């Protein structure tokens, strides 16, 4: 969550740009109308900072062939 990311010091790295990019990628993947695989392709078109790169790499591994992938967010 955001509080944990701030406590980890992520908001202080690169003048907060790493945290902002991570939040943008998260929104692209989970709050847009894109399927996760499509969102990952869109995210990869940017130059990713380390935290966003780590998130994208993790998710790409979880949606690879033969895997069910991450669970969608709960409906509110």
N, CA and C of each residue as an Amber inpcrd file, in Angstrom:
protein
   228
   0.8250000  -1.1810000   0.0000000   0.0000000   0.0000000   0.0000000
   0.8740000   1.2510000   0.0000000   0.2520000   2.3640000  -0.1700000
   0.9990000   3.6290000  -0.2890000   1.8100000   3.9550000   0.9560000
   1.2400000   3.6780000   2.1090000   1.9440000   3.9870000   3.3560000
   3.2320000   3.1700000   3.4410000   3.1490000   1.9020000   3.1270000
   4.3340000   1.0450000   3.1540000   5.3910000   1.4850000   2.1620000
   4.9600000   1.9120000   0.9850000   5.9120000   2.3920000  -0.0170000
   6.6110000   3.6600000   0.4590000   5.8730000   4.5360000   1.0980000
   6.4880000   5.7670000   1.6160000   7.4600000   5.4480000   2.7500000
   7.0570000   4.5410000   3.6340000   7.9260000   4.1760000   4.7530000
   9.2080000   3.5070000   4.2720000   9.1340000   2.8240000   3.1450000
  10.3220000   2.1580000   2.6130000  11.3210000   3.1490000   2.0320000
  10.9130000   4.4030000   1.9040000  11.7910000   5.4260000   1.3640000
  11.6510000   5.6120000  -0.1300000  10.7250000   4.9160000  -0.7400000
  10.5600000   5.0040000  -2.1880000  10.1630000   6.4030000  -2.6240000
   9.4060000   7.0980000  -1.7930000   8.9660000   8.4430000  -2.1750000
  10.1180000   9.4460000  -2.1700000  11.2170000   9.1020000  -1.5080000
  12.3600000  10.0090000  -1.4480000  13.3550000   9.7590000  -2.5760000
  13.2520000   8.6270000  -3.2550000  14.1840000   8.3070000  -4.3310000
  13.7670000   9.0200000  -5.6080000  14.7250000   9.5550000  -6.3250000
  14.4720000  10.2410000  -7.6050000  13.4160000  11.3310000  -7.4630000
  13.4570000  12.0660000  -6.3740000  12.4940000  13.1520000  -6.1220000
  11.0440000  12.6760000  -6.1620000  10.8010000  11.4400000  -5.7830000
   9.4470000  10.9000000  -5.7570000   8.9550000  10.3810000  -7.0890000
   9.7670000  10.4890000  -8.1370000   9.3060000  10.0580000  -9.4630000
   9.1220000   8.5480000  -9.5340000   9.9110000   7.8010000  -8.7630000
   9.7750000   6.3480000  -8.7830000   8.4300000   5.9240000  -8.1870000
   8.0410000   6.5450000  -7.0910000   6.7460000   6.2490000  -6.4780000
   5.6060000   6.6550000  -7.4090000   5.7020000   7.8340000  -8.0170000
   4.6510000   8.2870000  -8.9440000   4.5200000   7.3340000 -10.1320000
   5.6610000   6.8970000 -10.6840000   5.5890000   5.9890000 -11.8230000
   4.9720000   4.6560000 -11.4100000   5.3250000   4.1640000 -10.2510000
   4.7550000   2.9110000  -9.7660000   3.2450000   3.0340000  -9.6010000
   2.7700000   4.1590000  -9.0910000   1.3310000   4.3800000  -8.9490000
   0.6550000   4.4740000 -10.3160000   1.3100000   5.1100000 -11.2800000
   0.7460000   5.2090000 -12.6330000   0.6440000   3.8340000 -13.2840000
   1.6820000   3.0260000 -13.1390000   1.6770000   1.6750000 -13.7160000
   0.5880000   0.8390000 -13.0510000   0.4660000   0.9550000 -11.7380000
  -0.5720000   0.2050000 -11.0090000  -1.9610000   0.5800000 -11.5270000
  -2.1900000   1.8640000 -11.7100000  -3.4830000   2.3200000 -12.2360000
  -3.7110000   1.8030000 -13.6470000  -2.6760000   1.8220000 -14.4600000
  -2.7810000   1.3120000 -15.8260000  -3.1480000  -0.1680000 -15.8220000
  -2.5640000  -0.9230000 -14.9150000  -2.7910000  -2.3690000 -14.8830000
  -4.1220000  -2.7480000 -14.2460000  -4.5030000  -2.0660000 -13.1890000
  -5.6500000  -2.5220000 -12.4090000  -6.8660000  -1.6030000 -12.4270000
  -6.7280000  -0.3790000 -12.8380000  -7.8760000   0.5290000 -12.8150000
  -8.3340000   0.9410000 -14.2040000  -7.6480000   0.4770000 -15.2190000
  -8.0560000   0.7970000 -16.5910000  -8.8620000  -0.3720000 -17.1460000
  -9.3390000  -0.2240000 -18.3490000 -10.1250000  -1.2820000 -18.9780000
  -9.2540000  -2.3020000 -19.7020000  -7.9390000  -2.2030000 -19.5430000
  -7.0320000  -3.1250000 -20.2230000  -6.9220000  -4.4390000 -19.4610000
  -6.7270000  -5.5130000 -20.2090000  -6.3440000  -6.7870000 -19.6150000
  -4.9070000  -6.5990000 -19.1260000  -4.4980000  -7.3360000 -18.1040000
  -3.1710000  -7.1250000 -17.5300000  -2.0770000  -7.2610000 -18.5830000
  -2.1790000  -8.2420000 -19.4580000  -1.1510000  -8.4200000 -20.4930000
  -1.0550000  -7.1890000 -21.3990000  -2.1810000  -6.5990000 -21.7390000
  -2.1710000  -5.3810000 -22.5650000  -1.5720000  -4.2120000 -21.7900000
  -1.9390000  -4.1000000 -20.5330000  -1.3960000  -3.0380000 -19.6980000
   0.1150000  -3.1480000 -19.5450000   0.6160000  -4.3870000 -19.4480000
   2.0610000  -4.5870000 -19.3560000   2.7630000  -4.1410000 -20.6330000
   2.1590000  -4.4260000 -21.7730000   2.7500000  -3.9800000 -23.0440000
   2.8050000  -2.4600000 -23.1010000   1.7360000  -1.8060000 -22.6560000
   1.7170000  -0.3420000 -22.6310000   2.7540000   0.2050000 -21.6470000
   2.8700000  -0.4410000 -20.5050000   3.8390000   0.0080000 -19.5040000
   5.2630000  -0.1280000 -20.0300000   5.5310000  -1.1920000 -20.7610000
   6.8790000  -1.4450000 -21.2840000   7.2860000  -0.4360000 -22.3610000
   6.3510000   0.3250000 -22.8740000   6.6870000   1.3370000 -23.8720000
   7.3720000   2.5410000 -23.2270000   7.3100000   2.6250000 -21.9050000
   7.9580000   3.7070000 -21.1630000   9.3380000   3.2430000 -20.6990000
  10.1590000   4.1890000 -20.3270000  11.4090000   3.8430000 -19.6580000
  11.0770000   3.6680000 -18.1790000  11.1600000   2.4400000 -17.7000000
  10.7280000   2.1280000 -16.3410000  11.8640000   2.3010000 -15.3390000
  11.5260000   2.8890000 -14.2190000  12.4500000   2.9860000 -13.0970000
  12.4500000   1.6420000 -12.3670000  13.4280000   1.3720000 -11.4960000
  13.5740000   0.0340000 -10.9000000  12.3240000  -0.5560000 -10.2410000
  11.5700000   0.2160000  -9.4820000  10.3910000  -0.3380000  -8.8000000
   9.3270000  -0.7760000  -9.8010000   9.0790000   0.0320000 -10.8240000
   8.0910000  -0.3220000 -11.8460000   8.5830000  -1.4920000 -12.6850000
   9.8740000  -1.5460000 -12.9520000  10.4640000  -2.6700000 -13.6880000
  10.2580000  -3.9690000 -12.9160000  10.4800000  -3.9160000 -11.6090000
  10.3050000  -5.0930000 -10.7600000   8.8460000  -5.5660000 -10.7790000
   7.9120000  -4.6380000 -10.6520000   6.4900000  -4.9810000 -10.6850000
   6.1200000  -5.6200000 -12.0200000   6.5430000  -5.0140000 -13.1210000
   6.2000000  -5.5360000 -14.4480000   6.8140000  -6.9130000 -14.6750000
   8.0630000  -7.0980000 -14.2710000   8.7160000  -8.4000000 -14.4320000
   7.9980000  -9.4750000 -13.6260000   7.6150000  -9.1410000 -12.4070000
   6.8880000 -10.0880000 -11.5670000   5.5630000 -10.4850000 -12.2110000
   4.8150000  -9.4980000 -12.6880000   3.5120000  -9.7810000 -13.2850000
   3.6500000 -10.5340000 -14.6050000   4.6650000 -10.2180000 -15.3900000
   4.8790000 -10.9550000 -16.6430000   5.1450000 -12.4270000 -16.3630000
   5.8850000 -12.7070000 -15.3060000   6.1340000 -14.0900000 -14.9260000
   4.8810000 -14.7940000 -14.4460000   3.9700000 -14.0520000 -13.8460000
   2.7580000 -14.6710000 -13.3080000   1.6740000 -14.8660000 -14.3600000
   1.7720000 -14.1770000 -15.4920000   0.7640000 -14.3620000 -16.5420000
   1.3210000 -15.1680000 -17.7100000   2.4770000 -15.7970000 -17.5050000
   3.0640000 -16.5950000 -18.5760000   2.2160000 -17.8370000 -18.8260000
   2.4640000 -18.4820000 -19.9430000   1.6720000 -19.6420000 -20.3530000
   1.6830000 -20.7120000 -19.2610000   0.5190000 -21.2520000 -18.9910000
   0.3900000 -22.2940000 -17.9910000   0.1270000 -21.7830000 -16.5790000
   0.0440000 -20.4780000 -16.4190000  -0.2230000 -19.8940000 -15.1070000
  -1.5740000 -19.2040000 -15.1380000  -2.2450000 -19.1690000 -14.0150000
  -3.5540000 -18.5160000 -13.9540000  -3.4480000 -17.0130000 -13.8730000
  -2.3360000 -16.5060000 -13.3900000  -2.1610000 -15.0630000 -13.2810000
  -2.6520000 -14.5300000 -11.9540000  -2.4520000 -13.2420000 -11.7280000
  -2.8800000 -12.6320000 -10.4650000  -4.3950000 -12.5060000 -10.4040000
  -4.8900000 -12.4670000  -9.2070000  -6.3300000 -12.3190000  -9.0170000
  -6.7370000 -10.8790000  -9.3160000  -7.9120000 -10.6810000  -9.9050000
  -8.3870000  -9.3120000 -10.1400000  -8.7590000  -8.6610000  -8.8090000
  -8.7580000  -7.3380000  -8.7470000  -9.1430000  -6.6720000  -7.5000000
 -10.6100000  -6.9360000  -7.1710000 -10.9180000  -6.9170000  -5.8930000
 -12.2920000  -7.1490000  -5.4490000 -13.1880000  -6.0030000  -5.8980000
 -14.4120000  -6.3350000  -6.2400000 -15.3890000  -5.3090000  -6.6410000
 -15.7600000  -4.4840000  -5.4200000 -15.9420000  -3.2010000  -5.6230000
 -16.2880000  -2.3260000  -4.4910000 -17.7440000  -2.0490000  -4.4770000
